[in-house]
Amino acid sequence: MSYKQIRKVEIAMEYFSIVSNQILLFVIYAVIGIVCVKTNVLDRRGLLTLSKLVARVCLSCLIFVNMIKAVRENDVSGYLSVLVVAVFFFALLYVLGIVIANICHLEGEKRNLFRAGTMFSNSAFMGIPIIEAVFGSVGILMVALYTIVGDIILWTWGAGLTLPPDREEKRTLGSIVRKIMSPCFVALLLGLLVGFSPLNLPKDLIGAISKVGACASPLAMIYIGGILCFVDLKHGLFRKEFILLVIVKMCILPVLLERLLFNVPFVGREVAFFIGLMSALPMMVTVSLIAESNGSDSTYTAALVILTTALSVFTLPLVCLFM
């Protein structure tokens, strides 16, 4: 083997080790969530409250602090290709969702929920700690740029897929803007603003916000573990469309995307691996939360979140070996 080939294997093994360690932590947090429900520390209502705390407070704090750090430590202009590639990536997932839904003959509410679950990955709760562990602060910058595209698509189009067929909303520009300006998106914009400005916030304030943000991933996985206790594992988990999604989106597509994008001149190795990793991530928890708040079949989306998250324990590290 040449030095270049040996180095590529070493990098792949390094990524495999980092991702495996992060996944192990996620499993431990999820088990804690199961124990909390089984011992009546948390119930269904408590999990819903926990999910709101994580999505609106903890994650916002995490994004705000990491955004400041990412902007001040890296050249943002060198990673603007993430915005372009993210648009291509979401368009690809849009087509994939339709294809799998057609193959499995999904109709009505389940078809729409599945398409939403296909497009949006858990880039925040699982993606941020993994990407930061692999790339450092530049990884947070890539997640932030990716999130800008993802949030706009989620709140202008994706959220509409989570509505029951008999409750289709008439969306106006004002309602779309209000939904886009979620706490996390506002935190992202504020982080960019502070990061580019000469303003230095007090260390104690940054320290306090950082500690709250550090709770995001553990609490999110505790929520996923807890919600697992309320899903019919026998009849609701191993559906044909779920298995196809795991095989195609989380196993095959990441490797193909990384190989394809690596050869695109303006993309580069880091961005190519990043997009591949985004594809390998499980379904976004937020989609399930939105479906529940809209009165849709949240059990269906929760089952998809749980299955993809559980299988990612095995698929994520293995995919890293081939990217």
Phi and psi restraints in degrees (value plus and minus 20) as a CYANA .aco file:
   2 SER   PHI     -96.3   -56.3
   2 SER   PSI     146.6   186.6
   3 TYR   PHI     -79.9   -39.9
   3 TYR   PSI     -58.5   -18.5
   4 LYS   PHI     -83.3   -43.3
   4 LYS   PSI     -62.2   -22.2
   5 GLN   PHI     -87.2   -47.2
   5 GLN   PSI     -60.8   -20.8
   6 ILE   PHI     -83.5   -43.5
   6 ILE   PSI     -62.0   -22.0
   7 ARG   PHI     -84.5   -44.5
   7 ARG   PSI     -58.1   -18.1
   8 LYS   PHI     -84.2   -44.2
   8 LYS   PSI     -59.7   -19.7
   9 VAL   PHI     -85.1   -45.1
   9 VAL   PSI     -61.3   -21.3
  10 GLU   PHI     -82.4   -42.4
  10 GLU   PSI     -62.3   -22.3
  11 ILE   PHI     -84.7   -44.7
  11 ILE   PSI     -62.5   -22.5
  12 ALA   PHI     -81.5   -41.5
  12 ALA   PSI     -61.7   -21.7
  13 MET   PHI     -87.3   -47.3
  13 MET   PSI     -56.0   -16.0
  14 GLU   PHI     -84.7   -44.7
  14 GLU   PSI     -65.6   -25.6
  15 TYR   PHI     -81.8   -41.8
  15 TYR   PSI     -61.6   -21.6
  16 PHE   PHI     -79.0   -39.0
  16 PHE   PSI     -64.0   -24.0
  17 SER   PHI     -85.1   -45.1
  17 SER   PSI     -64.5   -24.5
  18 ILE   PHI     -82.9   -42.9
  18 ILE   PSI     -68.8   -28.8
  19 VAL   PHI     -84.9   -44.9
  19 VAL   PSI     -59.9   -19.9
  20 SER   PHI     -81.0   -41.0
  20 SER   PSI     -62.1   -22.1
  21 ASN   PHI     -84.4   -44.4
  21 ASN   PSI     -60.9   -20.9
  22 GLN   PHI     -85.5   -45.5
  22 GLN   PSI     -61.8   -21.8
  23 ILE   PHI     -82.8   -42.8
  23 ILE   PSI     -59.0   -19.0
  24 LEU   PHI     -79.8   -39.8
  24 LEU   PSI     -61.5   -21.5
  25 LEU   PHI     -83.5   -43.5
  25 LEU   PSI     -62.0   -22.0
  26 PHE   PHI     -81.0   -41.0
  26 PHE   PSI     -60.2   -20.2
  27 VAL   PHI     -82.5   -42.5
  27 VAL   PSI     -62.8   -22.8
  28 ILE   PHI     -81.9   -41.9
  28 ILE   PSI     -64.5   -24.5
  29 TYR   PHI     -82.5   -42.5
  29 TYR   PSI     -61.6   -21.6
  30 ALA   PHI     -84.5   -44.5
  30 ALA   PSI     -59.3   -19.3
  31 VAL   PHI     -82.8   -42.8
  31 VAL   PSI     -59.6   -19.6
  32 ILE   PHI     -80.0   -40.0
  32 ILE   PSI     -60.1   -20.1
  33 GLY   PHI     -81.9   -41.9
  33 GLY   PSI     -61.6   -21.6
  34 ILE   PHI     -82.2   -42.2
  34 ILE   PSI     -64.5   -24.5
  35 VAL   PHI     -82.6   -42.6
  35 VAL   PSI     -59.8   -19.8
  36 CYS   PHI     -81.0   -41.0
  36 CYS   PSI     -60.4   -20.4
  37 VAL   PHI     -92.3   -52.3
  37 VAL   PSI     -63.8   -23.8
  38 LYS   PHI     -85.5   -45.5
  38 LYS   PSI     -46.3    -6.3
  39 THR   PHI    -119.9   -79.9
  39 THR   PSI      -8.9    31.1
  40 ASN   PHI      45.8    85.8
  40 ASN   PSI       0.0    40.0
  41 VAL   PHI     -91.9   -51.9
  41 VAL   PSI     -56.9   -16.9
  42 LEU   PHI    -145.5  -105.5
  42 LEU   PSI     121.3   161.3
  43 ASP   PHI    -140.4  -100.4
  43 ASP   PSI    -191.4  -151.4
  44 ARG   PHI     -79.6   -39.6
  44 ARG   PSI     -63.4   -23.4
  45 ARG   PHI     -87.5   -47.5
  45 ARG   PSI     -59.1   -19.1
  46 GLY   PHI     -83.5   -43.5
  46 GLY   PSI     -56.8   -16.8
  47 LEU   PHI     -86.5   -46.5
  47 LEU   PSI     -57.9   -17.9
  48 LEU   PHI     -84.0   -44.0
  48 LEU   PSI     -63.1   -23.1
  49 THR   PHI     -83.0   -43.0
  49 THR   PSI     -61.4   -21.4
  50 LEU   PHI     -81.9   -41.9
  50 LEU   PSI     -61.6   -21.6
  51 SER   PHI     -84.0   -44.0
  51 SER   PSI     -57.4   -17.4
  52 LYS   PHI     -87.1   -47.1
  52 LYS   PSI     -60.0   -20.0
  53 LEU   PHI     -81.0   -41.0
  53 LEU   PSI     -65.0   -25.0
  54 VAL   PHI     -87.0   -47.0
  54 VAL   PSI     -69.3   -29.3
  55 ALA   PHI     -88.9   -48.9
  55 ALA   PSI     -55.5   -15.5
  56 ARG   PHI    -118.4   -78.4
  56 ARG   PSI     -47.9    -7.9
  57 VAL   PHI    -131.2   -91.2
  57 VAL   PSI     -83.4   -43.4
  58 CYS   PHI     -81.4   -41.4
  58 CYS   PSI     -67.3   -27.3
  59 LEU   PHI     -86.4   -46.4
  59 LEU   PSI     -56.8   -16.8
  60 SER   PHI     -81.7   -41.7
  60 SER   PSI     -62.4   -22.4
  61 CYS   PHI     -84.2   -44.2
  61 CYS   PSI     -62.1   -22.1
  62 LEU   PHI     -81.6   -41.6
  62 LEU   PSI     -66.0   -26.0
  63 ILE   PHI     -85.2   -45.2
  63 ILE   PSI     -63.4   -23.4
  64 PHE   PHI     -79.8   -39.8
  64 PHE   PSI     -72.1   -32.1
  65 VAL   PHI     -86.6   -46.6
  65 VAL   PSI     -65.3   -25.3
  66 ASN   PHI     -87.4   -47.4
  66 ASN   PSI     -50.8   -10.8
  67 MET   PHI     -86.9   -46.9
  67 MET   PSI     -62.7   -22.7
  68 ILE   PHI     -79.5   -39.5
  68 ILE   PSI     -66.7   -26.7
  69 LYS   PHI     -83.4   -43.4
  69 LYS   PSI     -63.6   -23.6
  70 ALA   PHI     -85.1   -45.1
  70 ALA   PSI     -62.9   -22.9
  71 VAL   PHI     -86.9   -46.9
  71 VAL   PSI     -60.6   -20.6
  72 ARG   PHI     -97.8   -57.8
  72 ARG   PSI     -39.7     0.3
  73 GLU   PHI    -122.5   -82.5
  73 GLU   PSI     -27.4    12.6
  74 ASN   PHI    -157.4  -117.4
  74 ASN   PSI     140.0   180.0
  75 ASP   PHI    -107.2   -67.2
  75 ASP   PSI      84.7   124.7
  76 VAL   PHI     -79.7   -39.7
  76 VAL   PSI     -58.9   -18.9
  77 SER   PHI     -80.3   -40.3
  77 SER   PSI     -45.5    -5.5
  78 GLY   PHI     -95.2   -55.2
  78 GLY   PSI     -28.3    11.7
  79 TYR   PHI    -145.1  -105.1
  79 TYR   PSI      -3.9    36.1
  80 LEU   PHI     -86.8   -46.8
  80 LEU   PSI     -36.2     3.8
  81 SER   PHI     -82.5   -42.5
  81 SER   PSI     -41.8    -1.8
  82 VAL   PHI     -78.8   -38.8
  82 VAL   PSI     -58.0   -18.0
  83 LEU   PHI     -81.7   -41.7
  83 LEU   PSI     -65.3   -25.3
  84 VAL   PHI     -87.3   -47.3
  84 VAL   PSI     -67.1   -27.1
  85 VAL   PHI     -85.7   -45.7
  85 VAL   PSI     -55.8   -15.8
  86 ALA   PHI     -82.1   -42.1
  86 ALA   PSI     -60.7   -20.7
  87 VAL   PHI     -81.4   -41.4
  87 VAL   PSI     -65.6   -25.6
  88 PHE   PHI     -80.3   -40.3
  88 PHE   PSI     -62.6   -22.6
  89 PHE   PHI     -83.7   -43.7
  89 PHE   PSI     -65.9   -25.9
  90 PHE   PHI     -85.6   -45.6
  90 PHE   PSI     -56.6   -16.6
  91 ALA   PHI     -83.6   -43.6
  91 ALA   PSI     -59.5   -19.5
  92 LEU   PHI     -84.5   -44.5
  92 LEU   PSI     -63.2   -23.2
  93 LEU   PHI     -87.8   -47.8
  93 LEU   PSI     -52.6   -12.6
  94 TYR   PHI     -79.3   -39.3
  94 TYR   PSI     -67.1   -27.1
  95 VAL   PHI     -85.7   -45.7
  95 VAL   PSI     -62.2   -22.2
  96 LEU   PHI     -80.0   -40.0
  96 LEU   PSI     -62.7   -22.7
  97 GLY   PHI     -80.6   -40.6
  97 GLY   PSI     -61.5   -21.5
  98 ILE   PHI     -85.9   -45.9
  98 ILE   PSI     -63.6   -23.6
  99 VAL   PHI     -82.0   -42.0
  99 VAL   PSI     -69.2   -29.2
 100 ILE   PHI     -86.0   -46.0
 100 ILE   PSI     -58.6   -18.6
 101 ALA   PHI     -82.0   -42.0
 101 ALA   PSI     -59.0   -19.0
 102 ASN   PHI     -88.9   -48.9
 102 ASN   PSI     -61.9   -21.9
 103 ILE   PHI     -80.5   -40.5
 103 ILE   PSI     -59.9   -19.9
 104 CYS   PHI    -112.3   -72.3
 104 CYS   PSI     -16.1    23.9
 105 HIS   PHI      36.5    76.5
 105 HIS   PSI      23.9    63.9
 106 LEU   PHI     -99.7   -59.7
 106 LEU   PSI     122.9   162.9
 107 GLU   PHI    -157.2  -117.2
 107 GLU   PSI     139.5   179.5
 108 GLY   PHI      39.6    79.6
 108 GLY   PSI    -153.0  -113.0
 109 GLU   PHI     -81.8   -41.8
 109 GLU   PSI     -66.2   -26.2
 110 LYS   PHI     -82.7   -42.7
 110 LYS   PSI     -57.1   -17.1
 111 ARG   PHI     -81.4   -41.4
 111 ARG   PSI     -67.3   -27.3
 112 ASN   PHI     -86.1   -46.1
 112 ASN   PSI     -63.3   -23.3
 113 LEU   PHI     -83.8   -43.8
 113 LEU   PSI     -59.9   -19.9
 114 PHE   PHI     -84.9   -44.9
 114 PHE   PSI     -61.8   -21.8
 115 ARG   PHI     -82.6   -42.6
 115 ARG   PSI     -60.1   -20.1
 116 ALA   PHI     -84.4   -44.4
 116 ALA   PSI     -62.5   -22.5
 117 GLY   PHI     -84.9   -44.9
 117 GLY   PSI     -50.9   -10.9
 118 THR   PHI     -89.2   -49.2
 118 THR   PSI     -59.2   -19.2
 119 MET   PHI     -97.0   -57.0
 119 MET   PSI     -52.5   -12.5
 120 PHE   PHI    -133.9   -93.9
 120 PHE   PSI      97.2   137.2
 121 SER   PHI    -117.2   -77.2
 121 SER   PSI     144.4   184.4
 122 ASN   PHI     -99.4   -59.4
 122 ASN   PSI      43.9    83.9
 123 SER   PHI     -92.8   -52.8
 123 SER   PSI     -38.6     1.4
 124 ALA   PHI    -110.4   -70.4
 124 ALA   PSI     -88.7   -48.7
 125 PHE   PHI     -83.5   -43.5
 125 PHE   PSI     -60.9   -20.9
 126 MET   PHI    -121.4   -81.4
 126 MET   PSI     -55.6   -15.6
 127 GLY   PHI     -87.0   -47.0
 127 GLY   PSI     -65.2   -25.2
 128 ILE   PHI     -79.6   -39.6
 128 ILE   PSI     -71.8   -31.8
 129 PRO   PHI     -83.2   -43.2
 129 PRO   PSI     -55.7   -15.7
 130 ILE   PHI     -91.2   -51.2
 130 ILE   PSI     -68.0   -28.0
 131 ILE   PHI     -83.1   -43.1
 131 ILE   PSI     -60.3   -20.3
 132 GLU   PHI     -85.1   -45.1
 132 GLU   PSI     -58.6   -18.6
 133 ALA   PHI     -85.7   -45.7
 133 ALA   PSI     -54.0   -14.0
 134 VAL   PHI    -101.3   -61.3
 134 VAL   PSI     -66.9   -26.9
 135 PHE   PHI    -130.9   -90.9
 135 PHE   PSI     -30.1     9.9
 136 GLY   PHI      57.2    97.2
 136 GLY   PSI    -170.0  -130.0
 137 SER   PHI     -85.4   -45.4
 137 SER   PSI     -47.6    -7.6
 138 VAL   PHI     -86.4   -46.4
 138 VAL   PSI     -48.4    -8.4
 139 GLY   PHI     -84.7   -44.7
 139 GLY   PSI     -60.3   -20.3
 140 ILE   PHI     -83.3   -43.3
 140 ILE   PSI     -58.3   -18.3
 141 LEU   PHI     -82.0   -42.0
 141 LEU   PSI     -64.1   -24.1
 142 MET   PHI     -84.6   -44.6
 142 MET   PSI     -60.7   -20.7
 143 VAL   PHI     -81.2   -41.2
 143 VAL   PSI     -61.8   -21.8
 144 ALA   PHI     -82.9   -42.9
 144 ALA   PSI     -65.8   -25.8
 145 LEU   PHI     -84.8   -44.8
 145 LEU   PSI     -60.3   -20.3
 146 TYR   PHI     -82.8   -42.8
 146 TYR   PSI     -59.8   -19.8
 147 THR   PHI     -86.1   -46.1
 147 THR   PSI     -54.5   -14.5
 148 ILE   PHI     -77.3   -37.3
 148 ILE   PSI     -68.3   -28.3
 149 VAL   PHI     -86.8   -46.8
 149 VAL   PSI     -66.1   -26.1
 150 GLY   PHI     -81.9   -41.9
 150 GLY   PSI     -62.8   -22.8
 151 ASP   PHI     -86.9   -46.9
 151 ASP   PSI     -59.4   -19.4
 152 ILE   PHI     -82.2   -42.2
 152 ILE   PSI     -64.4   -24.4
 153 ILE   PHI     -88.4   -48.4
 153 ILE   PSI     -60.7   -20.7
 154 LEU   PHI     -79.6   -39.6
 154 LEU   PSI     -67.9   -27.9
 155 TRP   PHI    -108.0   -68.0
 155 TRP   PSI     -35.3     4.7
 156 THR   PHI    -113.3   -73.3
 156 THR   PSI     -45.9    -5.9
 157 TRP   PHI    -155.6  -115.6
 157 TRP   PSI     -67.2   -27.2
 158 GLY   PHI     -81.8   -41.8
 158 GLY   PSI     -62.6   -22.6
 159 ALA   PHI     -81.7   -41.7
 159 ALA   PSI     -50.2   -10.2
 160 GLY   PHI     -84.3   -44.3
 160 GLY   PSI     -46.7    -6.7
 161 LEU   PHI     -91.2   -51.2
 161 LEU   PSI     -38.5     1.5
 162 THR   PHI    -109.2   -69.2
 162 THR   PSI     -20.6    19.4
 163 LEU   PHI    -102.4   -62.4
 163 LEU   PSI     123.1   163.1
 164 PRO   PHI     -79.6   -39.6
 164 PRO   PSI     130.5   170.5
 165 PRO   PHI     -75.3   -35.3
 165 PRO   PSI     -49.1    -9.1
 166 ASP   PHI    -111.0   -71.0
 166 ASP   PSI     -12.4    27.6
 167 ARG   PHI    -149.3  -109.3
 167 ARG   PSI      18.7    58.7
 168 GLU   PHI     -87.0   -47.0
 168 GLU   PSI     109.1   149.1
 169 GLU   PHI    -110.8   -70.8
 169 GLU   PSI     128.5   168.5
 170 LYS   PHI    -108.5   -68.5
 170 LYS   PSI      90.3   130.3
 171 ARG   PHI    -111.5   -71.5
 171 ARG   PSI     107.0   147.0
 172 THR   PHI    -126.1   -86.1
 172 THR   PSI     147.2   187.2
 173 LEU   PHI     -79.6   -39.6
 173 LEU   PSI     -60.2   -20.2
 174 GLY   PHI     -83.6   -43.6
 174 GLY   PSI     -63.9   -23.9
 175 SER   PHI     -87.2   -47.2
 175 SER   PSI     -56.1   -16.1
 176 ILE   PHI     -85.6   -45.6
 176 ILE   PSI     -64.6   -24.6
 177 VAL   PHI     -82.6   -42.6
 177 VAL   PSI     -62.0   -22.0
 178 ARG   PHI     -81.0   -41.0
 178 ARG   PSI     -58.9   -18.9
 179 LYS   PHI     -93.0   -53.0
 179 LYS   PSI     -58.7   -18.7
 180 ILE   PHI     -82.2   -42.2
 180 ILE   PSI     -58.8   -18.8
 181 MET   PHI     -99.2   -59.2
 181 MET   PSI      36.9    76.9
 182 SER   PHI     -93.6   -53.6
 182 SER   PSI     144.6   184.6
 183 PRO   PHI     -73.5   -33.5
 183 PRO   PSI     -59.7   -19.7
 184 CYS   PHI     -88.7   -48.7
 184 CYS   PSI     -60.0   -20.0
 185 PHE   PHI     -89.2   -49.2
 185 PHE   PSI     -58.3   -18.3
 186 VAL   PHI     -83.6   -43.6
 186 VAL   PSI     -61.8   -21.8
 187 ALA   PHI     -81.3   -41.3
 187 ALA   PSI     -58.6   -18.6
 188 LEU   PHI     -83.0   -43.0
 188 LEU   PSI     -66.5   -26.5
 189 LEU   PHI     -85.4   -45.4
 189 LEU   PSI     -61.4   -21.4
 190 LEU   PHI     -85.1   -45.1
 190 LEU   PSI     -58.2   -18.2
 191 GLY   PHI     -83.4   -43.4
 191 GLY   PSI     -60.7   -20.7
 192 LEU   PHI     -82.5   -42.5
 192 LEU   PSI     -64.5   -24.5
 193 LEU   PHI     -81.8   -41.8
 193 LEU   PSI     -68.6   -28.6
 194 VAL   PHI     -87.8   -47.8
 194 VAL   PSI     -58.3   -18.3
 195 GLY   PHI     -82.7   -42.7
 195 GLY   PSI     -59.0   -19.0
 196 PHE   PHI    -103.5   -63.5
 196 PHE   PSI     -34.7     5.3
 197 SER   PHI    -110.0   -70.0
 197 SER   PSI     143.5   183.5
 198 PRO   PHI     -99.8   -59.8
 198 PRO   PSI     -19.1    20.9
 199 LEU   PHI     -87.4   -47.4
 199 LEU   PSI     109.7   149.7
 200 ASN   PHI    -133.2   -93.2
 200 ASN   PSI      91.4   131.4
 201 LEU   PHI     -92.5   -52.5
 201 LEU   PSI     132.2   172.2
 202 PRO   PHI     -76.3   -36.3
 202 PRO   PSI     120.5   160.5
 203 LYS   PHI     -81.1   -41.1
 203 LYS   PSI     -57.4   -17.4
 204 ASP   PHI     -84.0   -44.0
 204 ASP   PSI     -58.3   -18.3
 205 LEU   PHI     -86.3   -46.3
 205 LEU   PSI     -67.4   -27.4
 206 ILE   PHI     -81.2   -41.2
 206 ILE   PSI     -60.2   -20.2
 207 GLY   PHI     -82.6   -42.6
 207 GLY   PSI     -63.0   -23.0
 208 ALA   PHI     -85.6   -45.6
 208 ALA   PSI     -64.5   -24.5
 209 ILE   PHI     -85.0   -45.0
 209 ILE   PSI     -57.8   -17.8
 210 SER   PHI     -82.7   -42.7
 210 SER   PSI     -60.8   -20.8
 211 LYS   PHI     -87.3   -47.3
 211 LYS   PSI     -57.9   -17.9
 212 VAL   PHI     -85.7   -45.7
 212 VAL   PSI     -62.9   -22.9
 213 GLY   PHI     -83.1   -43.1
 213 GLY   PSI     -53.1   -13.1
 214 ALA   PHI     -85.7   -45.7
 214 ALA   PSI     -37.5     2.5
 215 CYS   PHI     -99.8   -59.8
 215 CYS   PSI     -32.9     7.1
 216 ALA   PHI     -77.9   -37.9
 216 ALA   PSI     -75.9   -35.9
 217 SER   PHI     -86.8   -46.8
 217 SER   PSI     -66.7   -26.7
 218 PRO   PHI     -78.1   -38.1
 218 PRO   PSI     -64.9   -24.9
 219 LEU   PHI     -88.9   -48.9
 219 LEU   PSI     -55.2   -15.2
 220 ALA   PHI     -84.0   -44.0
 220 ALA   PSI     -61.6   -21.6
 221 MET   PHI     -92.7   -52.7
 221 MET   PSI     -51.1   -11.1
 222 ILE   PHI     -82.8   -42.8
 222 ILE   PSI     -60.0   -20.0
 223 TYR   PHI     -81.6   -41.6
 223 TYR   PSI     -66.7   -26.7
 224 ILE   PHI     -82.5   -42.5
 224 ILE   PSI     -63.0   -23.0
 225 GLY   PHI     -81.7   -41.7
 225 GLY   PSI     -60.7   -20.7
 226 GLY   PHI     -87.1   -47.1
 226 GLY   PSI     -62.2   -22.2
 227 ILE   PHI     -87.6   -47.6
 227 ILE   PSI     -43.7    -3.7
 228 LEU   PHI     -77.9   -37.9
 228 LEU   PSI     -52.1   -12.1
 229 CYS   PHI     -89.7   -49.7
 229 CYS   PSI     -33.4     6.6
 230 PHE   PHI    -129.1   -89.1
 230 PHE   PSI     -11.1    28.9
 231 VAL   PHI    -126.6   -86.6
 231 VAL   PSI     116.8   156.8
 232 ASP   PHI     -93.9   -53.9
 232 ASP   PSI      76.9   116.9
 233 LEU   PHI     -84.7   -44.7
 233 LEU   PSI     -51.6   -11.6
 234 LYS   PHI     -92.5   -52.5
 234 LYS   PSI     -62.4   -22.4
 235 HIS   PHI    -126.6   -86.6
 235 HIS   PSI     -39.5     0.5
 236 GLY   PHI    -128.5   -88.5
 236 GLY   PSI     -29.4    10.6
 237 LEU   PHI    -115.2   -75.2
 237 LEU   PSI     -72.3   -32.3
 238 PHE   PHI    -114.5   -74.5
 238 PHE   PSI      50.2    90.2
 239 ARG   PHI    -110.1   -70.1
 239 ARG   PSI     134.1   174.1
 240 LYS   PHI     -78.0   -38.0
 240 LYS   PSI     -64.7   -24.7
 241 GLU   PHI     -87.9   -47.9
 241 GLU   PSI     -51.4   -11.4
 242 PHE   PHI     -85.7   -45.7
 242 PHE   PSI     -65.7   -25.7
 243 ILE   PHI     -84.5   -44.5
 243 ILE   PSI     -62.0   -22.0
 244 LEU   PHI     -82.0   -42.0
 244 LEU   PSI     -59.9   -19.9
 245 LEU   PHI     -83.0   -43.0
 245 LEU   PSI     -63.0   -23.0
 246 VAL   PHI     -83.0   -43.0
 246 VAL   PSI     -65.1   -25.1
 247 ILE   PHI     -85.8   -45.8
 247 ILE   PSI     -68.1   -28.1
 248 VAL   PHI     -99.7   -59.7
 248 VAL   PSI     -75.6   -35.6
 249 LYS   PHI     -95.3   -55.3
 249 LYS   PSI     -60.4   -20.4
 250 MET   PHI    -114.5   -74.5
 250 MET   PSI     -34.4     5.6
 251 CYS   PHI    -137.7   -97.7
 251 CYS   PSI     -71.2   -31.2
 252 ILE   PHI    -103.4   -63.4
 252 ILE   PSI     -69.6   -29.6
 253 LEU   PHI     -79.7   -39.7
 253 LEU   PSI     -61.1   -21.1
 254 PRO   PHI     -77.2   -37.2
 254 PRO   PSI     -62.7   -22.7
 255 VAL   PHI     -87.9   -47.9
 255 VAL   PSI     -63.8   -23.8
 256 LEU   PHI     -83.2   -43.2
 256 LEU   PSI     -63.0   -23.0
 257 LEU   PHI     -84.1   -44.1
 257 LEU   PSI     -63.7   -23.7
 258 GLU   PHI     -82.3   -42.3
 258 GLU   PSI     -63.5   -23.5
 259 ARG   PHI     -86.1   -46.1
 259 ARG   PSI     -61.5   -21.5
 260 LEU   PHI     -87.4   -47.4
 260 LEU   PSI     -70.1   -30.1
 261 LEU   PHI     -90.8   -50.8
 261 LEU   PSI     -47.4    -7.4
 262 PHE   PHI     -80.4   -40.4
 262 PHE   PSI     -48.8    -8.8
 263 ASN   PHI    -112.8   -72.8
 263 ASN   PSI     -18.4    21.6
 264 VAL   PHI    -106.8   -66.8
 264 VAL   PSI     102.6   142.6
 265 PRO   PHI     -73.6   -33.6
 265 PRO   PSI     -63.7   -23.7
 266 PHE   PHI    -107.1   -67.1
 266 PHE   PSI     -18.3    21.7
 267 VAL   PHI    -113.0   -73.0
 267 VAL   PSI     -84.4   -44.4
 268 GLY   PHI      72.5   112.5
 268 GLY   PSI     146.8   186.8
 269 ARG   PHI     -83.9   -43.9
 269 ARG   PSI     -66.3   -26.3
 270 GLU   PHI     -82.8   -42.8
 270 GLU   PSI     -67.6   -27.6
 271 VAL   PHI     -87.0   -47.0
 271 VAL   PSI     -58.4   -18.4
 272 ALA   PHI     -81.8   -41.8
 272 ALA   PSI     -65.5   -25.5
 273 PHE   PHI     -86.7   -46.7
 273 PHE   PSI     -58.5   -18.5
 274 PHE   PHI     -80.3   -40.3
 274 PHE   PSI     -68.2   -28.2
 275 ILE   PHI     -85.1   -45.1
 275 ILE   PSI     -59.3   -19.3
 276 GLY   PHI     -79.2   -39.2
 276 GLY   PSI     -61.4   -21.4
 277 LEU   PHI     -88.4   -48.4
 277 LEU   PSI     -55.5   -15.5
 278 MET   PHI     -81.4   -41.4
 278 MET   PSI     -57.8   -17.8
 279 SER   PHI     -88.8   -48.8
 279 SER   PSI     -53.5   -13.5
 280 ALA   PHI     -97.3   -57.3
 280 ALA   PSI     -32.9     7.1
 281 LEU   PHI     -93.3   -53.3
 281 LEU   PSI     133.3   173.3
 282 PRO   PHI     -93.0   -53.0
 282 PRO   PSI     159.9   199.9
 283 MET   PHI     -85.2   -45.2
 283 MET   PSI     126.9   166.9
 284 MET   PHI     -86.8   -46.8
 284 MET   PSI     107.7   147.7
 285 VAL   PHI     -82.4   -42.4
 285 VAL   PSI     -54.5   -14.5
 286 THR   PHI     -78.2   -38.2
 286 THR   PSI     -54.9   -14.9
 287 VAL   PHI     -81.2   -41.2
 287 VAL   PSI     -61.2   -21.2
 288 SER   PHI     -85.2   -45.2
 288 SER   PSI     -58.9   -18.9
 289 LEU   PHI     -86.6   -46.6
 289 LEU   PSI     -60.3   -20.3
 290 ILE   PHI     -85.3   -45.3
 290 ILE   PSI     -62.2   -22.2
 291 ALA   PHI     -81.2   -41.2
 291 ALA   PSI     -61.0   -21.0
 292 GLU   PHI     -85.3   -45.3
 292 GLU   PSI     -63.1   -23.1
 293 SER   PHI     -88.6   -48.6
 293 SER   PSI     -44.8    -4.8
 294 ASN   PHI    -107.6   -67.6
 294 ASN   PSI     -23.7    16.3
 295 GLY   PHI      61.6   101.6
 295 GLY   PSI      -2.1    37.9
 296 SER   PHI    -105.7   -65.7
 296 SER   PSI    -197.2  -157.2
 297 ASP   PHI     -96.6   -56.6
 297 ASP   PSI      63.2   103.2
 298 SER   PHI     -89.3   -49.3
 298 SER   PSI     -41.5    -1.5
 299 THR   PHI     -83.6   -43.6
 299 THR   PSI     -57.6   -17.6
 300 TYR   PHI     -84.9   -44.9
 300 TYR   PSI     -68.4   -28.4
 301 THR   PHI     -89.0   -49.0
 301 THR   PSI     -55.6   -15.6
 302 ALA   PHI     -84.0   -44.0
 302 ALA   PSI     -59.0   -19.0
 303 ALA   PHI     -83.5   -43.5
 303 ALA   PSI     -59.6   -19.6
 304 LEU   PHI     -87.2   -47.2
 304 LEU   PSI     -61.0   -21.0
 305 VAL   PHI     -80.4   -40.4
 305 VAL   PSI     -66.5   -26.5
 306 ILE   PHI     -86.7   -46.7
 306 ILE   PSI     -66.0   -26.0
 307 LEU   PHI     -84.6   -44.6
 307 LEU   PSI     -68.2   -28.2
 308 THR   PHI     -85.6   -45.6
 308 THR   PSI     -56.2   -16.2
 309 THR   PHI     -88.5   -48.5
 309 THR   PSI     -63.2   -23.2
 310 ALA   PHI     -83.9   -43.9
 310 ALA   PSI     -64.5   -24.5
 311 LEU   PHI     -93.3   -53.3
 311 LEU   PSI     -43.8    -3.8
 312 SER   PHI     -85.0   -45.0
 312 SER   PSI     -40.8    -0.8
 313 VAL   PHI     -76.8   -36.8
 313 VAL   PSI     -54.1   -14.1
 314 PHE   PHI    -119.0   -79.0
 314 PHE   PSI     -60.3   -20.3
 315 THR   PHI     -93.8   -53.8
 315 THR   PSI     -59.1   -19.1
 316 LEU   PHI     -79.2   -39.2
 316 LEU   PSI     -73.1   -33.1
 317 PRO   PHI     -81.1   -41.1
 317 PRO   PSI     -59.0   -19.0
 318 LEU   PHI     -87.6   -47.6
 318 LEU   PSI     -60.3   -20.3
 319 VAL   PHI     -80.4   -40.4
 319 VAL   PSI     -57.2   -17.2
 320 CYS   PHI     -82.0   -42.0
 320 CYS   PSI     -48.6    -8.6
 321 LEU   PHI     -89.4   -49.4
 321 LEU   PSI     -44.5    -4.5
 322 PHE   PHI    -122.9   -82.9
 322 PHE   PSI     -23.5    16.5
